[in-house]
Amino acid sequence: MKRRLLLAIGLPLLVVVLLAVLVVGLLQSAEVDALQLAQSVLGARAVPAWVAEWYGWLRLPLRILFAVAIFLPAWLVTKISGRLAAWLMRIARYDGGDRAAGDQGAAGVPLLAQERRYETIRLLLASLINISAFVTAFILAAGQFVSLVNLAVISTILANAFGFAARDYIGDLLNGVSNIFEDRFDVGDNVAVFRPGDAVEGIVERVTVRTLSIRPRAGELIIVPQGEVRILRNYSRGSFTGTVVTVRVAAADLPRAMTVLTPLTAEAPAVLPDLLEPWRIVAPDGQLGSTAELLIHARARYGHGVEARLQIMALIEERLAAVGVALAG
């Protein structure tokens, strides 16, 4: 019985306090005095005298409560930022395409690539929502004690004072935002990021505005700042995969080898299923000696470069052996 009575009394009181905190805090952020606004709208006589008398004492605690409480919605926004990002993308009618098996996108892009792009944009958008929520909460909280004009001046001074120290952090944010529009990589892509000293290669697991999470083959998780993603190799993009095969024969056998390799150039795409077009025969240095070295440059179906290289090697060795040309080295 006592609990119900306390709840019946305390709940309305809590609602009144929260409303007072919200009204006073928002009006203070807009540099409007709540008491003067109430007196001008309702009339000076309509406002009880005790409210005007105690308002000066209550205003500071209400401001402090607002400054503390405003970070609670910001924290809640970070917990549902992923859902908010997906909801915004649905409003923009960007849903990654129909995920039916075997279907193709509007531009002929495989659905897997569309889903990766969808997840990448969702993560980046969620990261922007998190940053915006806390920046807004900070501005509203600081506005309880400093006017927005003075806050802008102080922020400018602090930005100039700490800009040099925070240049890497700001660079990470700007580079992360630019990746949204440049479409350099997506979640699930196999990439290599070239950094001073070493390169990081693996699968992209998570993308935020500031960082890139890469899982290499060894299994550990590597966090790379977006500002360091300048030179990047993406193994999951492209319409073909290049492959190179080195052929070494004795210099005396070079004419017979060329009589085999030259007509085989046009024949190979029909024989090898992973080859897209006739290969090119290149001499790497143009020097003659006891052996001659030839490079076979070919374009294979995307993601099938390794298989195409083995097929080319087997075909060339078979055809050269048929005319009695032995491979050197």
C-alpha positions as CSV (number, residue, x, y, z in Angstrom):
1,M,0.0,0.0,0.0
2,K,2.8,2.4,0.9
3,R,4.6,1.6,-2.3
4,R,1.5,2.4,-4.4
5,L,1.0,5.6,-2.5
6,L,4.7,6.6,-3.0
7,L,4.4,5.7,-6.7
8,A,1.2,7.7,-7.1
9,I,2.8,10.7,-5.5
10,G,6.3,10.4,-6.9
11,L,5.5,9.6,-10.5
12,P,3.6,12.9,-11.2
13,L,6.3,14.8,-9.3
14,L,9.0,13.2,-11.4
15,V,7.1,14.0,-14.6
16,V,6.8,17.6,-13.5
17,V,10.5,17.9,-12.7
18,L,11.5,16.3,-16.0
19,L,9.2,18.7,-17.9
20,A,10.6,21.6,-16.0
21,V,14.2,20.5,-16.7
22,L,13.4,20.0,-20.4
23,V,11.6,23.4,-20.8
24,V,14.2,25.4,-18.8
25,G,17.1,23.7,-20.6
26,L,15.9,24.1,-24.1
27,L,14.9,27.8,-23.5
28,Q,18.3,28.4,-21.9
29,S,20.0,26.9,-25.0
30,A,18.0,29.4,-27.1
31,E,19.0,32.2,-24.6
32,V,15.4,32.7,-23.5
33,D,14.5,33.2,-19.8
34,A,11.7,30.8,-18.9
35,L,10.3,33.0,-16.2
36,Q,10.2,36.1,-18.4
37,L,8.6,34.1,-21.2
38,A,5.9,32.8,-18.9
39,Q,5.2,36.3,-17.5
40,S,4.9,37.8,-21.0
41,V,2.6,35.0,-22.3
42,L,0.4,34.4,-19.2
43,G,0.8,37.8,-17.6
44,A,2.7,38.7,-14.5
45,R,-0.2,38.1,-12.2
46,A,-0.9,34.6,-13.6
47,V,2.6,33.4,-12.4
48,P,2.5,32.7,-8.7
49,A,4.8,34.9,-6.6
50,W,6.6,31.9,-5.0
51,V,7.6,30.7,-8.5
52,A,9.2,34.0,-9.3
53,E,10.8,34.1,-5.9
54,W,12.3,30.6,-6.0
55,Y,13.1,30.6,-9.8
56,G,16.5,32.1,-9.3
57,W,17.4,29.2,-6.9
58,L,15.9,26.5,-9.0
59,R,17.3,27.6,-12.3
60,L,20.9,26.4,-11.7
61,P,20.0,22.9,-10.5
62,L,17.6,22.5,-13.4
63,R,20.3,23.5,-15.8
64,I,22.7,21.0,-14.3
65,L,20.1,18.3,-14.5
66,F,19.5,19.1,-18.1
67,A,23.2,19.1,-18.9
68,V,23.5,15.6,-17.4
69,A,20.3,14.2,-18.7
70,I,20.8,15.3,-22.3
71,F,23.6,12.7,-22.7
72,L,21.1,9.9,-21.9
73,P,19.2,10.3,-25.2
74,A,22.6,10.6,-27.0
75,W,23.7,7.3,-25.4
76,L,20.4,5.7,-26.4
77,V,20.8,6.9,-30.0
78,T,24.2,5.1,-30.2
79,K,22.5,1.9,-29.1
80,I,20.0,2.1,-32.0
81,S,22.1,3.9,-34.5
82,G,22.4,0.8,-36.7
83,R,18.6,0.6,-36.9
84,L,18.3,4.3,-37.5
85,A,20.8,4.1,-40.4
86,A,18.9,1.2,-42.0
87,W,15.6,3.2,-41.6
88,L,17.1,6.2,-43.3
89,M,18.4,4.1,-46.1
90,R,14.9,2.5,-46.5
91,I,13.4,6.1,-46.8
92,A,16.0,6.8,-49.4
93,R,15.0,3.6,-51.2
94,Y,18.5,2.2,-50.9
95,D,18.1,-1.4,-49.7
96,G,20.9,-3.2,-51.4
97,G,18.7,-4.7,-54.1
98,D,16.6,-7.8,-54.2
99,R,18.5,-10.6,-52.4
100,A,17.0,-13.4,-54.4
101,A,19.5,-16.1,-55.2
102,G,21.0,-15.8,-58.7
103,D,19.4,-12.4,-59.4
104,Q,21.4,-9.5,-60.7
105,G,21.3,-5.8,-59.8
106,A,20.1,-3.0,-62.0
107,A,23.6,-2.4,-63.4
108,G,24.5,-6.0,-63.7
109,V,26.4,-5.9,-60.3
110,P,26.2,-9.2,-58.4
111,L,23.9,-9.1,-55.4
112,L,26.8,-10.0,-53.1
113,A,28.6,-6.8,-54.0
114,Q,25.4,-4.8,-53.5
115,E,24.9,-6.3,-50.0
116,R,28.5,-5.5,-49.1
117,R,28.0,-1.9,-50.3
118,Y,24.7,-1.7,-48.3
119,E,26.4,-2.9,-45.1
120,T,29.3,-0.5,-45.6
121,I,27.1,2.5,-46.0
122,R,24.9,1.5,-43.1
123,L,28.0,1.2,-40.8
124,L,29.3,4.6,-41.9
125,L,25.9,6.3,-41.5
126,A,25.5,4.8,-38.0
127,S,28.9,6.2,-37.1
128,L,27.9,9.6,-38.3
129,I,24.7,9.4,-36.3
130,N,26.7,8.6,-33.1
131,I,29.0,11.5,-33.6
132,S,26.1,13.9,-34.4
133,A,24.2,12.7,-31.2
134,F,27.1,13.4,-28.9
135,V,28.1,16.7,-30.6
136,T,24.4,17.9,-30.3
137,A,24.3,16.8,-26.6
138,F,27.6,18.6,-25.9
139,I,26.4,21.9,-27.5
140,L,23.0,21.8,-25.6
141,A,24.8,21.0,-22.3
142,A,27.4,23.7,-22.8
143,G,24.7,26.2,-23.8
144,Q,23.3,26.0,-20.2
145,F,26.3,27.9,-18.9
146,V,27.7,29.7,-21.9
147,S,25.9,31.5,-24.7
148,L,26.1,29.9,-28.1
149,V,27.9,33.0,-29.5
150,N,30.6,32.7,-26.7
151,L,30.6,29.0,-27.2
152,A,31.4,29.5,-30.9
153,V,34.2,31.9,-30.0
154,I,35.6,29.5,-27.4
155,S,35.4,26.5,-29.8
156,T,37.3,28.5,-32.5
157,I,40.0,29.3,-30.0
158,L,40.2,25.7,-28.8
159,A,40.2,24.5,-32.4
160,N,43.2,26.7,-33.2
161,A,45.0,25.7,-30.0
162,F,44.5,22.0,-30.4
163,G,44.1,21.7,-34.1
164,F,47.7,20.7,-34.6
165,A,47.4,17.9,-32.0
166,A,44.1,16.7,-33.4
167,R,45.0,16.9,-37.1
168,D,45.3,13.1,-37.4
169,Y,41.9,12.5,-35.8
170,I,40.3,15.1,-38.1
171,G,42.0,13.6,-41.1
172,D,40.6,10.2,-40.2
173,L,37.1,11.6,-40.1
174,L,37.4,13.5,-43.4
175,N,38.9,10.5,-45.1
176,G,36.2,8.2,-43.7
177,V,33.5,10.5,-45.0
178,S,35.1,10.7,-48.4
179,N,35.1,6.8,-48.6
180,I,31.3,6.9,-48.5
181,F,31.3,8.7,-51.9
182,E,34.4,7.2,-53.5
183,D,33.3,3.6,-53.0
184,R,36.9,2.3,-52.6
185,F,36.0,-0.8,-50.5
186,D,33.0,-2.5,-48.8
187,V,32.5,-4.8,-45.9
188,G,33.6,-8.3,-46.9
189,D,36.2,-7.1,-49.5
190,N,39.7,-8.6,-49.5
191,V,42.0,-5.6,-49.4
192,A,45.6,-4.6,-48.8
193,V,46.4,-1.3,-47.2
194,F,49.9,0.0,-47.8
195,R,51.2,1.9,-44.7
196,P,54.7,3.1,-43.9
197,G,56.7,0.1,-42.7
198,D,54.3,-2.7,-43.6
199,A,51.1,-3.6,-45.4
200,V,47.9,-4.8,-43.9
201,E,46.0,-7.4,-45.9
202,G,42.8,-9.2,-45.1
203,I,39.0,-9.1,-45.1
204,V,37.2,-5.9,-44.2
205,E,34.9,-6.7,-41.2
206,R,33.7,-3.3,-40.0
207,V,33.9,0.3,-41.2
208,T,33.3,3.5,-39.2
209,V,33.9,7.1,-40.1
210,R,37.3,7.0,-38.3
211,T,38.6,3.4,-38.5
212,L,38.7,0.3,-40.7
213,S,38.7,-3.2,-39.1
214,I,40.6,-5.8,-41.2
215,R,40.9,-9.5,-40.4
216,P,44.0,-11.1,-41.9
217,R,44.5,-14.8,-42.6
218,A,46.3,-15.2,-39.2
219,G,43.0,-14.4,-37.5
220,E,43.9,-11.3,-35.4
221,L,41.9,-8.1,-35.9
222,I,43.8,-5.0,-37.1
223,I,42.3,-1.5,-36.7
224,V,43.5,0.9,-39.3
225,P,42.7,4.6,-39.1
226,Q,40.9,5.9,-42.1
227,G,43.5,8.6,-42.6
228,E,46.1,5.9,-43.4
229,V,44.0,4.3,-46.1
230,R,45.7,6.2,-49.0
231,I,47.2,3.4,-51.1
232,L,44.8,0.5,-51.2
233,R,44.7,-2.7,-53.3
234,N,41.2,-4.2,-53.5
235,Y,41.3,-7.9,-54.6
236,S,37.4,-8.0,-54.7
237,R,36.9,-5.5,-57.4
238,G,37.3,-5.5,-61.2
239,S,36.1,-7.3,-64.3
240,F,39.1,-9.5,-64.8
241,T,42.1,-10.9,-63.0
242,G,45.5,-10.6,-64.6
243,T,48.0,-13.5,-64.6
244,V,51.5,-13.9,-65.8
245,V,53.3,-17.1,-66.9
246,T,57.1,-17.2,-67.5
247,V,58.4,-19.5,-70.3
248,R,62.1,-20.2,-70.5
249,V,63.5,-22.2,-73.5
250,A,66.9,-22.7,-74.9
251,A,67.9,-19.9,-77.3
252,A,68.3,-22.4,-80.1
253,D,64.7,-23.6,-79.6
254,L,63.2,-20.1,-79.6
255,P,62.1,-20.1,-83.3
256,R,60.3,-23.4,-82.9
257,A,58.7,-22.2,-79.6
258,M,57.4,-19.1,-81.3
259,T,55.8,-21.2,-84.1
260,V,53.8,-22.9,-81.3
261,L,53.0,-20.0,-79.0
262,T,52.0,-17.5,-81.7
263,P,49.0,-19.5,-83.2
264,L,48.2,-20.7,-79.7
265,T,47.6,-17.1,-78.7
266,A,44.3,-17.0,-80.6
267,E,43.3,-20.6,-79.9
268,A,43.8,-20.4,-76.1
269,P,40.5,-18.6,-75.2
270,A,38.5,-21.4,-76.9
271,V,40.5,-24.1,-75.1
272,L,40.8,-22.6,-71.6
273,P,37.4,-21.8,-70.0
274,D,38.8,-19.2,-67.6
275,L,40.6,-17.1,-70.2
276,L,38.8,-14.0,-71.5
277,E,40.9,-13.0,-74.5
278,P,44.1,-14.0,-76.4
279,W,47.2,-13.5,-74.3
280,R,50.2,-11.4,-75.1
281,I,53.8,-12.6,-75.5
282,V,56.4,-10.2,-74.1
283,A,60.2,-10.4,-73.8
284,P,61.0,-8.9,-70.4
285,D,64.5,-7.5,-71.2
286,G,65.2,-8.3,-74.9
287,Q,68.5,-9.9,-74.2
288,L,69.7,-13.1,-75.8
289,G,71.9,-15.7,-74.1
290,S,72.0,-19.4,-73.6
291,T,68.2,-19.2,-72.7
292,A,65.4,-17.0,-73.8
293,E,62.7,-15.9,-71.4
294,L,59.2,-15.0,-72.5
295,L,56.3,-13.7,-70.4
296,I,52.7,-14.7,-71.2
297,H,50.3,-11.9,-70.0
298,A,46.7,-13.0,-69.9
299,R,43.3,-11.8,-68.6
300,A,41.3,-14.4,-66.7
301,R,37.7,-14.4,-65.3
302,Y,37.6,-12.3,-62.2
303,G,38.7,-14.3,-59.2
304,H,40.1,-17.2,-61.3
305,G,43.6,-16.0,-62.0
306,V,45.2,-18.9,-60.1
307,E,43.2,-21.5,-62.0
308,A,43.9,-19.8,-65.4
309,R,47.7,-19.7,-64.7
310,L,47.8,-23.4,-64.1
311,Q,45.7,-24.1,-67.2
312,I,48.1,-21.9,-69.3
313,M,51.2,-23.6,-67.9
314,A,49.8,-27.1,-68.7
315,L,48.7,-26.1,-72.2
316,I,52.0,-24.5,-73.1
317,E,54.1,-27.4,-71.8
318,E,52.0,-29.9,-73.6
319,R,52.2,-28.1,-77.0
320,L,56.0,-27.4,-76.7
321,A,56.6,-31.0,-75.7
322,A,54.7,-32.1,-78.8
323,V,57.2,-30.4,-81.1
324,G,60.3,-31.5,-79.0
325,V,60.9,-28.1,-77.3
326,A,62.1,-28.6,-73.7
327,L,61.7,-25.9,-71.1
328,A,64.9,-24.5,-69.7
329,G,65.7,-23.9,-66.1
